[in-house]
Amino acid sequence: MRPHDLFPDDLVYAHDAERLTGVPQAVIRKWASRGRIQRFQGDGRPTGLGHAARTMYALPEIRALAATYRPTPQRAPRAA
């Protein structure tokens, strides 16, 4: 997806993308670090969560990947 194909409403912060798609923020950041989705510079405004978010992501890209996302179950702790 090219940046000129996006509308300003398509760019969201990771916590907003998690709320809208159900994909955890850590997974969204991992997709961005692996190049599956693009990162965009945020405006640095306060998020209301106690800190300022600086990175935005394209919601259409996240929704496309969220359709095939399946959470991986974690292993149970081993008994000592």
C-alpha positions, 0 to 999 in steps of 0.5 A: 500500500502506498502512502498516497492511497491512504486517508488521514483516518486510516492512520492509527496508533498501535493501541487503537489498532488493537482495540479495532482489530483484536490483534495485540500491540506486540504483534502489530509492532512485530509485523512492522519490524518484519516489513509486513506493514508500514510505519508512519511518523505520528504527531506525538500527541498524548494518547491518554494512556500516560505517554505520547505515541510516536508511531502510526500504522495503516489500519487497512494493512492491519485489517488485511493481516488480522483476517488470517491472524491466529493467537499462539497458545502459550505453554503451560508452566512446568511442574517442579 
